Amino acid sequence: MAKPFARFANTLLTSIKLDPKLREIAVLRVAELSHSVYEWTQHLPIAADCGVSAEQVSHFQRLPGFN
């Protein structure tokens, strides 16, 4: 099960025609809503590399659902 999911996740990161900045904002929001510290921690530097600013990230921390 892990290998098919890894292929799917890799496709989302490398092949999808979605702006990388928007993709990472979406990933961070889902990580926040699902309380996934792992996803948040993994994607925070990726988001920064894609141009998501610290100010934009700080907005997530003020939204309902963030703990």
N, C-alpha and C positions, 0 to 999 in steps of 0.2 A: 504494500500500500504506500510506503514511503517513496519509492521510486517514481510511481506515476504522479504523485503529488509534487515531487521535486521537479519533474519535467513540466508540469502545469505551471508551477511558480516561476520557473525559469522562462517559460514562454511569456508570462505576464511581464516579466522584467525586461525581456530583450526583444520580443517580436511584436508586441501589441502596438497599434498605431494610436497611442494616447500620449499626450504631452507628459514627459517624465515628471515634471514638477506637479502636475495635476494628479498623476498616478500616486506619487509619494504622499501628497496631501490626503488622498483617499485612504491609502494604507495606514497612515498615522491616525486618521479619524476612526477607522475600523479597529485598530489596535487599542485606541482609547476606549471605545464603546464596549469592547470585549475584555477590557482590563488585561490585555496581553502585554505584560512587561517585556517578554522576549521580542515580540514583533516591534514594539515601540523602540527598544534598545537597538535592534538590528537595523531598523529603517531610518532612525534619526540621522546618522551620518550620510546615508544614501540620499535622504531628502536634502540635506545641506549641499551635497555635491550636485544636486539637480536644481539648486537655486532657491530652495525654500528657506526663508530667512528665520532667524531666531524670533523675531517679532511675530511672524506668522505662526510659528510653533507655539508661542506663548498664548495665542488666542485659543488653541485647543484646551489648554489647561484651565480656561475660564468657562468652558462649555459644560452644560449638564452632562453627567456621566463620567467625567474625568475624576479619577481617584489616585 
